[in-house]
Every structure is written in structure tokens, then in C-alpha cells.
């Protein structure tokens, strides 16, 4: 590990004071007024998600649930519906669990240490460090994808990710200052998002260019080193459009399933590891509606064919009445909070069946 170089932090913080992004959950540089609830909420939302995508969701959440007490009192199904389209729905379920635990065990006050924060649902090492540093001003080593890229280039880390993460964290520890740790973490994130891009390194305007080994060698784009990606498997599935008197039949997905707890169209049991093989909820006839929806999850791609029920209302009611679910007006289907995959399929149903919103 190289010797600690305080000038890296000093130079970066000088740059941050003039170039910090104006984000709705962020306090100004040198400020000690960061709202822990806002920091936590934004960090959970930003996992695997872009800032641009998160902004409207953050605004909606903080308007509907302005503090931890309000979120703790919310119904999980309402939170999941508000989260619809943001993906990785376990994050939304953990938001509610975490809020309730903070109310029950910490009198509604966020714990301020990494160790205590890690005991809360949905908060891992990175999120605990980010909250401790940004919301509470503690020295913590905060490493996200942007920081990984910046540090890998600063020190020409040749070991491929993810194995390189231990070394990158150690190197980040070596340049994290004792004071303004939160500003430093956010400065590193901003540098990675606005200057040290994955596919383009703007070394000429980078405040850390004099210290960057990869930049000095004109090979920044070589880092971080990544292992070749494996091809994603493709799964085949079906979703079922069952309509009666202008309403569509929706079910709640099992809590232990993908997209658990969300409202959705019934499906044939597709999973990340297998194609759908469960019989339709009603005996036919069924007809294919439009082309399959192609949707990419982290570890696989699903081709989901929408099928519409063409049988009699009497046959439908005899079976549907025995299953749990709800009739939802087609005209207000967007308000059901369907996850993106099923929202895409529902849109095809609305369009193909002459009910375009």
C-alpha cells in the first residue's frame, strides 16, 4: 500500500467546494445539516440505480412519507406501489422493516455508528459507511462503483474486480481524511460521475490528474480491470390478462418470489433458474397478445408472452372466485404500482385490446 497522501484529499475537497452536485438529499459542502432520513433513503434508492432515475422517486417518497415515523407507519403494499419501476424490490420491503426497527429500538433516531447501522435491515457495509460519514460526520471508508473506478485508476490496480475490492478499500482508507469524511466520500462519487467516467476519462480537467498513475500513463480506460461477463440465460414465461367489465385480475406475488409482495398479472411460474411451467389460472381458450416482452434482470433475461383469456365470464368467475387477488380498473392500472416487467405487459394488453390510456 502506498504512503498516505493528504494532498489527494485536500485537492479533491477544494474541487468539491466549487463543483458539488446540487442534489435534493444532499447538504452543501462544509455543512453539518445533512438529514439522516434523506441520506439513508437516497442511498438505498441509489443502489444499482442512477441519480436521474432516483430524483422523482425521492421527491414522491419524501412528500408522502416525510420522516422515519411516517414511513414506519406506512403499509408495505403502498411503499411497494410507490417504488414500482425502480427495481430491486427487496430494497423497498427493507425500507419499511428498517423504519419500524428504528422506531421500535432507537426511539425513531438513526444510530450514528457504522456498527449499529449494520444491524438494521437492508443496510450493509457500504450504506452504513455512507450514512455514518455523510449524515453524522464520522470518518468512514465509503466505496461505491464510482469510488472503485477512481481509486483503481489512481493506483493502477491490476487485479480484476470483484477480487480487487479488498485492495481498493484499503487504498481508499489511505486517502480518506479524518475530517470532512462525508464531503470527501461525496466528492469521490461526484468525480466518478462527472469527470472520471467509465467509458471516457476526462483527465485534462481532473483535479487528481497529477496523482493518478493511470492518467499519467494515458491508460485510464484500462481500469478498473473486470472479468469477462458471462452470457445471461434467457427464460420463457407467460403472463395472463383476465378481464371482466373493464377490470383486470391482479394477484399479489409471494413474498419469497422475485418481485415479492408486488401486485402483478398472474403468470406461469417462471423463475431466474427455469422457464414457466405452471398451468394457466383458467382452462382456455387463450390467445397471444402482441410480441413477448423482453426484460433484463441482473442475472437473466425473460421473454414474457402476454395471453388473454377468451372464455366465458361464467367459467372465469367460477375459478377466479376461489383464488386470492383483486379486480383493478383497466383505466387506472398505472396506479396499481405494477413492477416494470408487468407494467410493460399490461401496456401491450391495453394497446392491443383497444384501451390505450
N, C-alpha and C positions, 0 to 999 in steps of 0.2 A: 504494500500500500504506500502511495507517495506521501510525503510530509504534508501536513495540513497547510493550506494556503489561504489565509484570511482575506487576501485581496480578491479572490474569486467572489466571495460573498459580498464584500464591500462594493465591488464593481457592479454586481448584479442588482443589489439593492438600490444603488444610485440610478441605474437604468429603470428599475421598477417604480421609483418615486415619480418618474415622468411618463411612464408608459403602461401603468397598470390598467387592465381592462376594467371598464365600468360594468359590473355585474350585479343583479338585484339582490343577491345574497351576500355580497362582499362589502366589508368596511374599507374605508380609504386607507392608504399606506400610513403607517405610524399611529393608526387608530387602535384604541383598546375597546371599541364598542361593538365588536362582532357579536351577532346574536347566535348563541349556540344552537337554537332550534333551526335557524336558517342554514347554518353551516352544516349541521347533520343532515337535514332534508336535502340540500343541494348535493352533498357528497354521495348520498345513497342514489339520487336520481342520475348523477353523472357517471355512475359505474356502467361501462360499456355503452355510453350514450353521449352524444355531442352536446356542447353548450347551447347551440341553436335549437336543438330539439327539446332541451330541458326548460328553457326560459318560460314558454307558455304554461307548461305543467306546474312549474314552481309558482307562477302567479296564481294559477287556479287553486292549487293546494293551500297557499297561504291566505287566500281570500276566504276559502271555505272552512279551513281549519287554521286559524291564525296563531295558535300556540300549541304546546305539547298537551295541555289538558283537553283542548278541543279535539285533537287527533286521537287521543286515548279514548274519548267517549264516542268516536265515530263507529259506525257499523263497518265491518270488514268489507262487505259487499259494495258499500258506497265508495270506499277507498279504492277497491279494485276497479270499479267502473270509472273513477276519475283517472286512474293510472292507465286505462286501456290505450294501447298504441305505443306505450313507452317500452314495453317488452320486459323480459326477465321478471315475471310477476311475483316470484318469491320475495323480491325486494319490497313490494307493496304490503304483502302479508306480514313481513318482518317489521315494517314501519309501525303497524298497529301494535304488534307484540311488544316492540321496544318502547313505544309511548306508554303503554299500560304498565310496563315494568318500571319505568322511570317514575310514574305517578305512585305506584304501589311501594316501591322500595327506596326511592330517593326523594320523596315528597315533591315530585314534579320538577326537581332541579337536576340538570345534567351533571353527572360526575365529571370531574375535570382531569383525571389522570388516565393515561393510556391503559393501565392495568384494569381500572374499574370500567372503562368504556368497553373493553374487550369482552366483558361478561354480559353485555347486552345483545339481544337478538339482532342479527344482520350486521353487526359491527366487527370487522376483522382487523388485522394489524394495520393495514393502510388507513382505513377510515378512522380508527382510534387515534392514530398519529396525527392525521389531518385535523380532527376536531380539537385534540389537545393543543396543537400548535396554533391553529387559526382562531379558535374560539377562546382559548384560555392563555395564550402567550407562552406556553411551555416549550422548552426545547424538545423537539421530536423529529425523527428522521422520516420524512414523507416522500414516498417513491411511488409515483403512478407511471403510466406509459410515457408521458411527456418527459418526466424526470429520467426515466430509464434511457431514453434516446439521448438526451443532453449529456448525461454522465458517461454513457458508453462512448460518445464522441469525444468528450473532454479527455478521456484516458485511453482511447483505442482498445476497448475491452473486446478481445478476440473470441472469448468463449461464447458460444451461441446461447440465446435465450431458449428455454427458461432457466437453464443451469447457471447462467451468468448473474441471476438476480441477487444471490448472496454477495458476490463481489461488488455489484453495483450499489447495493445498500451500504456496504462498508465504505465505499468511496464517497457516497453521498453524506454519510456520517462525518467523514473527514472534512467536508466543506460547509456543513450546516453550522451557522453561528449560534452562540449562546443566547444572544438577544435578537429580537425580531425574527424568530424562527418561523412564525406564521407568514410574515411577509416574504421571507426567503422561499418558503415552500410554494407560495402563490406566484412568486417571481419566476421560479423554475418552470412551473406549469405554463405561465404566460410566454416564456421564452420558447418553450417547445411548441406551443400552439400558434405563435405568430412569427417566429423567426427560424427556429431550428426544426423545420418541417420534416416529415418522414421522407417525402419524395423530392424535396428541394431544400437545401441548406443555404440560407441567406447569410453566408459567413461575413460578407462585407459590412453588414450593419449589426453584427452580433457583438454585444458588449463583452462576451467571453472569448472572442476570437484570439486574443493574444495568449490565452491559456489553453486553447483547445488543440490537442495533439492531432486529431483527425482533420480539423480545419487547417492547421498549419501544413499538413501533408497533402492537402487538397483531395482527401478521400473520405469526407464526412458521410457520404451516402452509403458507404460500406457498412456503417454501424447504425444501430446495433445488429449484430450477426444473428440471423434466425435460421432455424432448421427448416428444410423444405416442407411445405404444407402437404398433408395427405388429402387426397380427394374425398369430398364429403359423400357419404352414401345418400341415395335417393330413395325415399319411401313413397308408397302409393296409398292414398286414403280416399274416403268419401265423406261428404257432409250432406245432411238431409234437410230439404226445405219442405216443411209440412205447414200448410196454410189453411186457415178457416176464417171466413168472414173478415178478411182484411187483417188478420193477426197471424203471427208466425210462432211456431212452437220452439221455445228455447229451454235448454237444460242447464243445470249448474255442474261444471266439471268437478270430478272428485278432487279432494284436497291433495291427495298424493299423486295426482296425474300432472302431466305438463299443462301449464295454464290453469293450475288447480284453483278452484274457488270462483272461476270466472263464468259468466253466462256465455253460452255458445250454442251453435246449431248442434243437434245430435250428430254423431259420427260413427264410423265402423271400427273404432278401437285402434287406429294407427298409433304408433309409438316411435320413439327415436330409434329403436332397435328392430322394429318389424313393421311390415305393411298392415293395413287394416284388414281384419278377418272376421269381424263380428257381423252378424246378420242385421239388416235394416230394422228400425224400430217397428215397422209395419210391413206386412206382406204386400207385395207390389199391387198395381204396376208403378214403376219408377221410370223417369226419363232424365237423361243427362241434360244439364242446363249449361250452355256455354263451354268454353275450354277450361281445363283444370287450372286452379290457382297454383302458382309456383311460389313458394315461400321459403326463405332461407333462415333456418335456425343456426345456432352456433356450431353444432356438430353434425347436422344433417339438413337435407332439403326435402320438403314434402310437396308432392303433386296431389292436390286435393280436388276431386271432382264433385261438383255440386249436383245432387239428384233431387228432383221434385216429385212429390207424391201425386199420383194421378187417380187414385182410387176414390171410393165413395166416402162421403162425410160420415155415414153411419159406421163403416168399418174403421175409420180413423178414430172416432170418439170412443169406440169400444176398447181400443188398445191404449190410446193416449191417456185415457182416464185412469188407467192402472199404474201410470208412471209419474214420477215427480218431475215437475217442470212448470212452465208458465206460458200463457199466450201473451205475445207482445205485439202491439200495433205496428204494422209494417211501416207506416208513415213516420213513426218516431223511433225507428230501430237504432238510429245513431245514439240515442240516449241510453240504450241498454248497456253500453260500455263493453262491446264485444272486443276480444283481442284481435290484433291486426289480421291474422290469418282468416278468422271467421268473418271479420268485417269485410274483407275482400270478397269472400264467397257470397255474403249477403248482398253486396252491391251488385254482383252478377245476377243474383236472383231478382233484385228489384228492377234492374235494367231489362233483362230478358223476358220478364213476366209483365212488362209494361208499367212498372211502378217506380220509375226513376224519380228520386226526390227532387 
